[in-house]
Amino acid sequence: MHPRALVLAALTLTACAKSPLLEQQIQTSYAEAAALDTLHDYEVARLAAAAQLSRLEGLIAQERRDPELLALAARGWCRHAFYVAWDDREIAEEVGDGGAALYHGERTLAGFERAAYYARELVEQQAPGYTPDDPKKLQGFLSANFVEPEEASMLMWAGCAELGRAFTDSDASRAASARQAASTLLEHSLALDDSAGDGFAELMLAAATALEPGASRDTIAAHLDRARRQSKQRLLLVEVAQAMFVDCRAGDESALVTHLSAVLKAGDVAPEHRLDNLVAKRRARRYLESATWRAKCSAPPGAR
């Protein structure tokens, strides 16, 4: 999905006219984000993503409250944290470099927190009183203030940021609060538009569910089935999630190998998701070939 379609809600947040120069820079940022999604070379993509984020930060420094820039920044930082910093952390863990793993883990959390900051700025423009750290108040706030399908993408990227915090924050209390916020945001996003993100919202909700204590594998699998339908089976990260959140937890190594092998065998199934699917293939290969990751899934359930 084109990045501009993901942040259309931002256009409804302000009636202020932009300068011709700023409008041109924003259009360029959309074009850069769309082009980045189609790159086939991971090393080029990670450099391009960092450069784009740097430019966005500069534009936001000039136009602090522009909703389109805030939406692009929330999306960009969430994707960079998951696709780049997270990847660096896993590689460090695989080679047993504890210091590097800690450093890249801190980078990953910082990226998600920056995404959450920009998402908070964006949501607050729509309706003051956004309290993701208070899950009890969050649901009422969303129900009262977000009722249009066009607002689903904004909440999806806010949910992405909270989900990332839930996976990476070492403080158990903060991580649990972020998980609940992520689930609430993603569920409301899907209630507004059940195809939010062409499968990304359901995929992230599956991940949030996987973090719940005693989470049912059937419930996780149901979210992933919906993500497959919404993405028309073009989002390979769904199969990676199936392997790690369902097959691995069940100790079903045969199913895990089947799902990850299918990812590696898949061709260029969706040019607009080329970077997403490139990351999926990197991780599928890592989880298949790494003794560290395979050991985690072959261990008894209580040891995982």
N, C-alpha and C positions, 0 to 999 in steps of 0.2 A: 504494500500500500504506500502511495506517495506520502512523504512526510507532511505535506500541506493538508492532506485530508485528515491526518491524525490530530491536527491542532486547529481545526476550523473554529472550534468553540472560542478560541482566543479572540477572534474577530468580533465577537458579540460583546466583549467586555469593555470596549471603549469606542467612543465616537470621535475621538480626537484625530485631527488630520495629521498625517506624517509628512515630513519634508520629503521632497522627491529623492534626495540622496539616501535617506534612511530607508525609504520604500525600496529603492534599488538594491540596497545592501541586504534587506530582508529577503527579497526575491532571490538574490544570489545565494543566501544561506539555505533556502529551501532547495534550490537546484543542487547545491553541494551535498546536502543530506541525501537527496534522492540518488545522486550519482554514487555516493559512498555505499549505499545499500546494494549496488550492482557490481561492486569490485570483486574480482576473482582472486586477487593476491592479498593474503592476510597482512603481510608486512607493509605493503603500500597502504592498506586500509587503516592500520593502526596509526601510521604517521599522519594520514589524511584526517582521521578523527581527532587527533590531538590538535592539529592545525585549525580545524573548524571550531573546536571548543575555544581555542585561544581567541579567534576572531569574534565569536559570540560574546565572550567575556568582555572584550573591548567595546562592542556595541552596547551591551547592557550597562557598562560604566557610563556611557553617554546618555542612554535612554532607559533609566532605571526601571520604569514601570510599563514598558511596552509589552503587551501580553503575548504577541507573537514571538518575540525574542525569549521571553520567560519559558514559553512552551517548548521552543526548540532547545533551550538549555536543559530543561528537565529531561526531555527525551534523550538528548545527546549524552549527558552525564550518566544516565541510567544504563544506556547501551555501552558506553565506554567502560564503566565499572564491571559490567558482566562479561563483555567480549574481550577486553584487554587486560585489565588489572586482575580479574578473577583467573584468567588463563595463566598469567605470570605466576600467581600464587600456586596454582595446581602443578605447574612445571617444577617450581621450587620444592614443593612437597614430594614430588615423585623422585627427585634426585637426592632427597634427604638434606637439603640446605635449610635448616631451621631458621636461620637469621633472615634469609631472603624470603622465606615463606611468611614470616612475621611482617616484614616490610611491605610485601605486596598485599598481604591481608589488610594492613592499615590503609594502603592506597585504595583498595576495593571499598572498604567501609567509608572512607572519605568521599569517594565518588558518589556513592549512594546518598550520603548525607547532603552533598551539594545538590544532587537532583531533588532531594526532599525539600531543601531550602527554596529552590526555584518553584517547585510545585506549590509550596505553601504560599509564596508570593502571588502566584497566579490564582489559586483558589480564593485567597483573601480578597482579591479584586472583585470576584463574583459575589462573595458573601462573607463578610467579616465573621469571625468566630470559629474558624477552622481549628479543631483540636485533635489531631491524629493521635496524640499521646493519651487521650482519654476515650477509649473505644465505646464506652457507654453513651457519651454525648455525641460521638461521631455519626452514628446511624441516624439519629434525629436531625442533626445538622444537614446531612446529605438529603434526607427525605424532604426537608422543608425548603431547600435551596436549589437542588439539582433535579430537574424534572424533564429536561429536553434531551432527545437522543444525541444531539450535537455535542453535548457536554460529556459524553461517555469517554472520549479519548483523553480529556484532561484528567479525569479520575483514574483512568487506566495507568497513566504515567506516574501519577501520585502514588498509586498502588505499587507500581514497579519499584519506586524508591523505597517505600516502606518494606517491601518484600526483601530487597537487598540488605537493608539494615537488619532484618530479622535473621538472615542467613549469616551475617558477618559480625554482628556486635557480640563481643565476648561477655557482656553483662547480660545475664539470663533474664533479668526483669525487663530491661529495655528491649531485648530481642523478642520476648513474649508479647510486649505491648505493640511492637512494630508488626508482628505477625497478625495480631488481631486487627490492627488498622489496615494492613494490606488486604486481608480477607474482606473486610467491610467495604473498602474502596472498590475492589475488583468486583464484588458481588453487585454493588450499586451500579457500577459501570455497565455490567452485563444486563442488569435490569432495564437500563435506559436503552441499550442497543446490544442485543444478544450476539452480534457479530463483531463486537468491538475489537479492533486491531487485527481482524481476519484470523482469529485463533489465538493471538497473543494473550488476550485477557484470560481466556479459559486455561491456557498453558500456565500462566502465572498463578491462577487460582489453584490449579493442581499442585503447584510447588508450595503454595501457602498451606494447603491442606496437609501436604506431606510433613510439614513441620509440627502439626498438632499432635500432642501426646495421644498415643493410641489410635492414630488416624487409620481409617479403613482403606485397604488397598483397592477395594471395589469403588469407593468414592473417588479416590485419586484417578483410577482408570476411567471412570465415567466423565470426569472433567477432560481427560486427554482424548477420549472418543469425540467429545463435542469440539475440541480444538482441531482434531483431524477433519471433521466435517466442515467447520468454518473456514479452514485454510485450504480446503479441497485437496488435502494430503500433500501440500506443497511446502510445509514447514517441518523440516527434518528434526528440529529441536524437540518436537513432540515425541518422536521415537526414542531420542536420547533420554527424555524424561521418563518414558515408559520403562526403559531398561533400568534406570537408576532408582526411581521412586516406587516401582511396582515389582519388576523381576528381581532386582537385587534384594529387596526387602523380603521377598518370598523365598530367597535362596534358590531361585530357578535359573541356574546358569545357562541352560539350553535356550530358554526364552530370551535371556539377556543377550547372548551371542547372536541370536536370530535378529533381534531388533537393531543392535549396533551394526551388524554386518549389512543389513538392509540400507542403513544410512550411508555406509561407505560405497555401496554398489549403486546408489542413486545417481542419476546424471544431473544435468543442470535443469532441475525441474521447475524453477521459477526465477527468472532473471531479476525480478524485483526483490527477491529474498536471497540473492546470491551470497551476500555476506553472512546473513543468518545461517544459511545452510553450510557455508564454509566453516563457521564456528562449530556447527553440529558435527561435521566430519572430523575436525580436529579432536573434539572431545570423544567421539565414538572410537577413533583410533587409539587415543590415550587409554580409555577404559578397557579396551580389548587387549591391548599389548602390554599394559603396565601390570607387573606382578603386585604392586601395592594396591591398585584398585580392584584387581580380580580377587585378591585375598580378602578384601572387605566383604565381597559378595558371596564368597564360599565359606565364610565363618558362620558358626551357629548364630541364630537370630539375636540372642542375648549379648553376643560379643561384638555386634556391628555398631 
